[in-house]
Amino acid sequence: MSVYIQQEECIGCGNCVSACPFGAIETNGGKAVITAGCTACGACISSCPAEAIAQEAGDNVQGEKMDVSQYKGVWVYLEQYEGNLRRVGLELMAPGRKLADELGQELAVVIIGDKVEPLAAQAIERGADKVYLVEGPEYAHYNGDAYTLSFTHLINTYKPNVLLLGATNDGRELGPRIASRLGTGLCADCTDLQIDPETKLVAWTRPAFGGNIMATIFCPDHRPQIGTVRGKVFKPVEPDASRTGKIVRVRPEISAEAIRTKFVEILQQCSSSCNLEEAEIIVSCGRGIGKRENLKLAEELADALGGVVGASRPLVDSEWIPSLHQVGQTGKTVSPKIYIACGISGAIQHLAGMSSSDTIIAINKDPDAPIFKIADYGIVGDVLEIMPILTEEIRKRQGA
């Protein structure tokens, strides 16, 4: 899909110049000219009083099928922060490698940042055949405009068949932006993905209808097939130092005007206690704790165990605890070694976010609570009485 200006109709009014959100239109010789920064968003079309701007439909819009045979390879976007790869990207290397092998195609990763070339070796060790490296000071911090334009350039140039992104804050923003620019689909917050043996399409699986069913979604007519995948669904791939791969350095030409947002500063909202995805022990609370002040009991138990505090959605909705602590379908997906559910009944939306924990301990005064059906150990009783007893016993044993 592209936007073009009918020069014989252009009256040089300049309306489209100010209407373009990417600064991709300029005037030359009294006529409007579209530059390389154009993303074909179409914002300029309605601004033209002479109707001199038109949009040319490509083969991926208006119901027409694109030539999907041109698209090969499985890509994984490896997020990085301050020179370190985020865990979710390393987790996606496992399904990425599996999909690539089943399709008989290569596995490539995309790394965007400033001075991040050392991360390419880590990606190759974990299964990548190729690394697309985009470096520059303008990529030092995540920027929706810059990252989207770079990714779109990469995809238009190298045409991957599949693209996997982590369902992180950045991934949930970047994925839809890319899909919109390319006119393809995106399956969000997937919990599983397979290759359909008949169609050779990716079968994306995600919760639907409030988590009551699991839907399987296909993208048959457009490429790439894009999906965001929740963290802690797959285990990170162990590195193999003997592997070799190719590094492709790419520097897309992006005008400064196309980047509409500017990084100012990072505000640290809370400490590592909010990092539930990385925690090995989580003490999570539900409505059974009664009131906000009783969260202190969970904090003391978590502190004694060296863990962090989580919560079900009702506590977040009641503003008893920040949303960064929420576990569940609309919160974070976790997979700690030990998950202690305190006063949590076990709604299916909550179970979707923690059922893959290694060991689940449930405390609830209702012996028929659904949480006990998936718990490895269950304690029937008042959570406000049991949590202090557990904390005291743990501290006593630590002291011994």
Order of alpha helices (4+ residues) and beta strands (2+ residues): beta-alpha-beta-beta-beta-beta-beta-beta-alpha-beta-alpha-beta-alpha-beta-alpha-beta-beta-beta-beta-beta-beta-beta-alpha-beta-alpha-beta-alpha-beta-alpha-beta-alpha
